[in-house]
Amino acid sequence: MVEDPYKDLKISVGAVVKPCTTLANKTGSWREFKPVIDHERCVACGNCEKYCPDMAIKEVEEGRFEIDLDYCKGCEICAEECPIDAVEMVREEK
């Protein structure tokens, strides 16, 4: 688990805060749609991982990508950047 860099932070308006805090903030509860990778169709281009603004997609073994839904906010960028439509956005069931 990544330590929360904002835990004891007191900032004023206009302050600049530490970058790379995405992994300290679980954003998965915001989603209405979640991405699902069709591993049969995936050609392992890595676009989904490269363009994910939340660093929620990782290559877990050569050519196989997985989505950490704790950190995915459902922005759909991975689905838009997939050149062969191997990422489908599916309505989140809560």
C-alpha positions, 0 to 999 in steps of 0.5 A: 500500500502506498502511503497517503502523502496528504494525510497531515498536509495543510495547504493554502489556496493555490498551493502546489502539492506532491505529484504521483499521488494516484496510487494513494487515492482509491477512485474506483467507487466513482465509476458508473462503467468499468473497463473489461479487457477481452484477452482473446482479442488483445494484441498487447499493444500497451495503449491501455496502460500507456494512456491510463491517467490513473496508472490502474492498468499494468502488464502482469505477464508478457502481453497480458494486461489487468485493470486494478478496479480500486484505482480505475475511475471509469474514464474510458480512455483505455477503451478509446485508445484500444486500436482493436476495441478489445476493451469494453466499458460495462455498466458497474453493478454495485 
